[in-house]
Amino acid sequence: MRLNPTIFEQILYQSKPMKFALIRERKTPPDRRVVLSPEACQKVINSFPGTEILVESSPIRVFTDDYYREAGFEVTDDVSSADLLLGVKEVPIEDLIPNKSYFMFSHTMKKQPYNRKLLRAILDKNIDLYDHETIVNKDGFRLIGFGYYAGIAGAYNGIRAYGLKHELFDIPKAVELEKKDNLIAVLKNITLPPVKIVLTGKGRVGSGAKEILDEMGIREVGVEDYLNRDFDKAVYVNIDVLDYNERLDGEVRDMFDFFDHPQEYRSTFMRYAEISDLYIAGHFFGDGSPFLITKENAKSEDFKISVVADISCDVGGPIACTLRSSSIEDPIYGYDAETESEVDYMDENAIAVMAVDNLPCEVPDNASRGFGFMFIEHVIPAFYNDDVDGILQRSKMTENGQLTPRFAYLQDYVDGKE
């Protein structure tokens, strides 16, 4: 007779209790997100009997200390008894607890210079580091992230920037509204002129941005109609890599060919830039891929885009007008194509650029709940099933004071040779 999976899992999990801790976010500017909401914590302990969860007291977390207490969890200033410490952003070096295991976005896997000292400290303190960004399946596809909520906030900010740039409307910043439903309620009360909006990307980021445009009632059209027709109402097109890139030899292949051989392609994005008013960038940009908007493109008399919402925010990358990341407090700046420099976004010839690089912080409630759902689905079980799918093995960057084999390429970075 087949056992009920839930009963079987409970029997298995009871023999392997763990103690997790939700740590206080200490990075500046403050981040109100958390890995697990109070409801998510309850789901964990109900699904994995014997599990304990501590909550480090925080004055800024989107879910208050009392919210966790009311849900039955201990709130404390001392989480050193936990087996695994769960955070969102980087932990300041002075706050790292030696000989512990951490989950965080360490921002080190791409050899970011500003976090070299952090990775060194993690190794020196004998910390086992699991990075959220490295949680992937056996095929290398990421399983969790905040990208969807970046898309939500980024599309809202793009619409807001367009209204400000063209003096059509002035709506609150996304961070002032906090939740997705509040953002949508505001956007439903505005009317756009018959503009054309091009959205790149169909992953988590693109999906979040698309939801905002759909909730506004903006009509989605296909590529051919978008490129060849005029409309009396606002429309948008959601395009993927093969819609704005073509092989140099003219052959038509699938998107995996593009991912494998990006140097064999050239961008055709200019045909969208010549007829679009607002560009929302939600695509993934890989090494060697063609740039979408070059400095020369932006100087062209045919270039029509007046507002760029660069959710992907690859500074120095595929979108020439993204000179730097912007902040939640001051999200928009201007780009003068002729001088290739930053100006006031309200200048007549300026392209308005929204390039906030921590967009999910603007919807901390939704972002935390969504992230927690994915973390419970893909990560928590791995601690109780002997990591049967290799989730933890692939995501662990450091162990016993050394880089794990998968991340050995970072040794020169740690040593200061790169």
C-alpha positions in Angstrom: 0.0 0.0 0.0 1.3 3.5 -0.9 1.9 5.8 2.0 0.4 9.2 2.0 3.4 11.4 1.0 2.7 13.9 3.7 2.8 11.3 6.4 5.9 9.7 5.0 7.6 13.1 4.8 6.7 13.9 8.4 8.2 10.6 9.6 11.4 11.4 7.6 11.7 15.0 8.7 11.1 14.3 12.4 14.5 12.7 12.6 16.4 15.7 11.3 15.3 18.9 13.1 17.0 22.1 12.3 17.0 25.6 13.8 16.8 28.5 11.3 17.0 32.2 12.1 15.7 35.2 10.1 18.4 37.8 10.6 18.1 41.6 10.7 19.0 43.4 7.4 21.8 45.8 8.2 22.9 47.1 4.8 22.4 50.8 4.0 20.1 51.9 2.5 17.7 49.8 4.6 16.0 46.8 3.1 12.7 45.8 4.5 12.5 42.4 2.9 12.8 39.1 4.6 13.3 35.5 3.4 10.2 34.1 5.3 7.0 35.9 6.3 5.3 34.9 9.5 2.9 32.7 7.5 5.8 31.1 5.6 7.5 30.4 9.0 4.3 28.6 10.1 4.2 26.6 6.9 7.8 25.5 7.5 7.3 24.2 11.0 4.0 22.5 10.1 5.6 20.8 7.1 8.9 19.8 8.8 8.1 18.8 12.5 10.8 19.5 14.9 12.1 22.6 13.0 12.6 25.8 15.0 12.7 29.3 13.7 14.2 32.3 15.6 13.5 35.9 14.4 16.2 38.5 15.0 14.5 41.7 16.2 14.3 44.4 13.5 12.9 47.9 13.5 12.6 48.1 9.7 11.4 44.7 8.5 8.1 44.9 6.6 6.6 42.4 9.0 7.0 43.7 12.6 8.4 41.8 15.6 4.9 41.6 17.1 3.6 40.0 13.9 6.1 37.1 14.3 5.4 36.9 18.1 1.7 36.6 17.4 2.4 33.8 15.0 4.2 32.0 17.7 7.9 32.7 17.0 10.6 33.8 19.4 12.0 37.3 18.6 15.4 37.9 20.0 18.6 39.9 19.7 20.7 36.7 19.9 20.4 34.2 17.0 23.8 32.5 17.6 22.1 29.2 18.5 20.7 28.7 15.0 22.1 26.3 12.6 21.4 28.4 9.5 21.0 32.2 9.3 18.7 33.5 6.5 19.1 37.0 5.1 18.5 38.9 2.0 21.3 41.3 1.4 25.0 41.1 2.3 25.8 40.9 6.0 28.3 43.5 7.2 31.6 41.9 8.0 31.6 42.9 11.7 28.2 41.2 12.2 29.1 37.8 10.7 29.0 35.0 13.3 32.0 32.6 12.8 31.4 28.9 12.2 27.8 29.3 11.0 26.0 28.8 7.8 24.4 31.7 5.9 22.0 32.3 3.0 22.2 35.7 1.5 22.8 37.5 -1.8 26.5 38.0 -1.3 27.1 39.6 -4.7 30.5 38.0 -5.1 30.0 35.3 -7.8 30.7 37.8 -10.5 33.8 39.0 -8.8 32.3 42.3 -7.7 35.2 44.4 -6.3 33.1 46.0 -3.6 32.5 42.6 -1.9 35.9 41.0 -2.1 36.5 41.8 1.6 33.2 40.2 2.5 34.1 36.9 0.8 37.5 36.9 2.4 35.9 37.4 5.8 33.4 34.6 5.2 36.4 32.3 4.5 38.4 33.5 7.4 35.5 33.1 9.8 34.9 29.5 8.5 31.4 30.3 7.4 29.4 28.0 5.0 27.9 30.4 2.4 24.9 29.6 0.3 24.0 32.3 -2.2 20.4 32.8 -3.3 21.7 33.6 -6.8 23.3 30.2 -7.1 20.2 28.2 -6.3 19.7 26.5 -9.6 18.4 23.2 -10.9 20.5 20.5 -12.6 20.3 22.4 -15.9 21.6 25.6 -14.4 18.3 27.6 -14.3 17.7 29.8 -11.3 14.9 28.6 -9.0 14.3 31.5 -6.7 14.7 35.3 -6.9 13.0 38.7 -6.7 12.9 39.3 -10.4 9.1 39.2 -10.8 8.7 42.0 -8.2 11.5 44.0 -9.8 9.4 43.8 -13.0 6.3 45.0 -11.1 8.0 48.0 -9.5 10.1 48.7 -12.6 7.1 48.9 -15.0 5.3 51.2 -12.5 8.3 53.4 -12.3 8.6 53.5 -16.0 5.0 54.7 -16.4 5.5 57.2 -13.6 8.7 58.5 -15.4 6.8 58.9 -18.7 4.1 60.9 -16.9 6.6 63.2 -15.3 8.8 63.6 -18.4 5.9 64.6 -20.6 4.0 66.5 -17.8 1.0 64.2 -18.1 0.5 63.1 -14.5 2.4 62.9 -11.2 1.7 59.7 -9.3 3.4 58.5 -6.0 6.6 56.6 -5.9 6.2 52.9 -5.8 7.9 52.7 -2.4 5.2 55.0 -0.9 2.5 52.5 -1.9 4.4 49.3 -0.7 2.1 46.7 -2.2 1.4 45.5 -5.8 -2.4 46.0 -5.5 -1.8 49.6 -4.4 0.4 50.2 -7.5 -2.2 48.8 -9.8 -5.0 50.8 -8.2 -3.1 54.0 -8.9 -2.3 53.1 -12.5 -5.9 52.2 -13.3 -6.8 55.8 -12.6 -4.5 57.3 -15.3 -4.8 57.3 -19.1 -1.9 57.2 -21.4 -2.0 58.8 -24.8 -1.6 56.5 -27.9 2.0 55.6 -27.1 4.0 52.5 -28.1 5.7 50.6 -25.4 8.4 48.0 -26.1 9.1 45.4 -23.3 12.1 43.1 -23.6 12.2 39.9 -21.7 9.8 37.0 -21.0 11.4 35.7 -17.8 10.4 36.6 -14.2 11.2 40.3 -14.7 9.4 40.5 -18.0 6.4 38.7 -16.6 6.1 41.1 -13.7 6.3 44.1 -16.0 3.8 42.6 -18.4 1.3 42.1 -15.5 1.4 45.8 -14.8 0.8 46.7 -18.4 -2.1 44.2 -18.6 -3.7 45.4 -15.4 -3.6 48.9 -16.8 -5.6 47.7 -19.8 -2.9 48.5 -22.3 -3.4 46.3 -25.4 -0.7 43.8 -26.3 0.0 43.5 -30.0 2.2 41.2 -32.0 5.6 42.2 -33.5 4.4 42.7 -37.1 1.4 44.9 -36.0 3.6 46.8 -33.6 6.2 47.6 -36.3 3.8 48.3 -39.1 0.6 49.8 -37.8 -0.5 53.0 -36.0 -2.9 52.8 -33.1 -5.3 55.3 -31.5 -4.7 53.9 -28.0 -1.6 52.9 -26.1 -0.2 49.5 -27.0 2.8 47.4 -26.1 4.8 44.5 -27.5 6.7 41.9 -25.4 9.7 40.7 -27.3 12.3 38.0 -26.7 15.9 37.7 -28.0 15.1 36.5 -31.5 12.7 39.3 -32.0 15.5 41.9 -31.7 18.6 39.9 -32.8 19.4 38.2 -36.0 22.3 36.0 -37.1 25.1 37.6 -39.1 24.8 34.9 -41.8 21.0 35.3 -42.1 20.2 31.8 -40.8 17.2 31.4 -38.5 17.9 29.2 -35.5 16.4 28.8 -32.0 17.1 31.0 -29.0 19.5 28.4 -27.6 21.8 29.1 -30.5 21.7 32.7 -29.5 22.6 31.9 -25.9 25.4 29.6 -27.1 26.8 31.8 -29.8 25.8 35.5 -29.1 28.8 36.8 -31.0 27.2 35.4 -34.2 24.3 37.8 -33.9 23.6 41.5 -34.4 20.9 43.7 -32.8 17.8 44.7 -34.7 16.4 46.7 -31.8 16.7 50.0 -33.6 13.6 49.1 -35.7 11.7 49.2 -32.3 13.5 52.3 -31.1 12.4 54.3 -34.2 8.7 53.9 -33.4 8.6 53.4 -29.6 7.9 56.0 -26.9 8.7 54.0 -23.7 11.2 51.2 -23.4 11.0 48.8 -20.4 14.1 46.6 -20.3 13.4 43.3 -18.4 15.7 41.0 -20.4 18.8 39.0 -19.3 22.0 40.2 -21.0 24.7 37.6 -21.4 28.4 38.1 -22.1 29.0 38.7 -25.8 25.5 39.6 -26.6 24.9 42.5 -29.0 24.1 45.9 -27.4 20.4 47.0 -27.9 21.0 50.8 -27.8 24.5 52.0 -28.7 25.6 55.6 -28.2 25.3 56.1 -32.0 21.8 54.7 -32.0 20.7 57.2 -29.4 22.2 60.1 -31.4 20.2 59.1 -34.5 17.5 61.4 -35.7 15.3 58.4 -36.0 15.6 57.4 -32.4 12.2 58.1 -30.8 12.3 56.6 -27.3 12.1 59.3 -24.7 11.9 57.2 -21.5 13.9 54.1 -20.6 12.9 52.0 -17.6 16.0 49.8 -17.3 15.0 47.2 -14.8 17.9 45.0 -15.7 20.3 47.9 -15.0 23.5 46.7 -16.6 25.6 49.8 -16.2 28.1 50.1 -19.0 26.1 47.4 -20.8 23.6 47.0 -23.6 21.7 50.3 -23.1 24.0 53.3 -23.6 21.8 55.7 -21.7 22.1 53.7 -18.5 25.1 55.6 -17.1 24.6 54.5 -13.5 22.1 52.9 -11.2 19.6 55.3 -9.6 18.1 55.2 -6.1 14.6 54.6 -4.8 14.7 58.2 -3.4 15.8 59.7 -6.7 14.9 57.2 -9.4 15.1 59.2 -12.6 18.0 61.0 -14.4 18.5 62.3 -17.9 20.9 61.2 -20.7 22.0 63.7 -23.4 22.9 61.6 -26.4 25.0 64.2 -28.1 27.3 64.8 -25.1 26.9 61.2 -23.8 26.5 62.7 -20.4 24.0 62.9 -17.5 21.6 65.9 -17.5 18.3 66.8 -15.9 15.7 64.4 -17.3 13.3 67.3 -18.0 15.8 68.8 -20.5 14.1 69.0 -23.9 16.6 66.6 -25.6 17.2 64.3 -22.6 16.2 60.6 -22.5 14.7 60.0 -19.1 16.3 57.0 -17.5 14.9 55.0 -14.5 17.6 52.5 -13.4 16.9 51.6 -9.8 18.9 48.5 -9.0 17.0 47.4 -5.9 13.4 47.6 -7.2 11.9 44.7 -5.2 12.6 46.8 -2.1 9.7 49.0 -3.2 7.2 46.3 -2.8 8.7 44.5 0.3 5.5 42.7 1.4 4.7 41.0 -1.9 8.4 40.4 -2.7 9.0 38.7 0.7 5.9 36.5 0.5 6.7 35.5 -3.1 10.3 34.8 -2.3 9.4 32.8 0.8 7.0 30.6 -1.3 9.9 29.7 -3.6 12.4 29.2 -0.8 10.1 26.7 0.9 9.4 24.9 -2.3 12.9 24.5 -3.6 15.4 25.0 -0.7 14.0 24.0 2.7 13.2 20.4 1.7 16.9 19.9 0.7 17.9 20.1 4.4 15.6 17.2 5.2 15.9 14.8 2.2 19.7 14.5 2.1 19.8 17.1 -0.7 18.6 14.5 -3.2 18.3 17.1 -6.0 21.7 18.7 -5.3 20.2 22.1 -4.5 22.5 22.8 -1.6 25.5 21.3 -3.2 25.3 23.6 -6.2 24.5 26.7 -4.1 27.2 26.3 -1.5 30.1 28.7 -2.2 32.3 28.1 0.8 32.9 25.2 3.2 35.5 24.6 5.9 37.2 27.9 5.1 37.6 27.1 1.4 35.8 27.8 -1.8 33.8 24.8 -3.0 34.9 23.3 -6.3 32.1 24.9 -8.3 33.3 28.3 -7.2 37.1 27.7 -7.2 37.3 30.2 -10.1 36.9 32.9 -7.4 40.3 32.1 -5.8 42.2 34.8 -7.7 39.4 37.3 -6.9 39.8 36.4 -3.2 43.6 36.7 -3.4 43.4 40.1 -5.1 44.9 38.9 -8.3 41.9 40.0 -10.4 
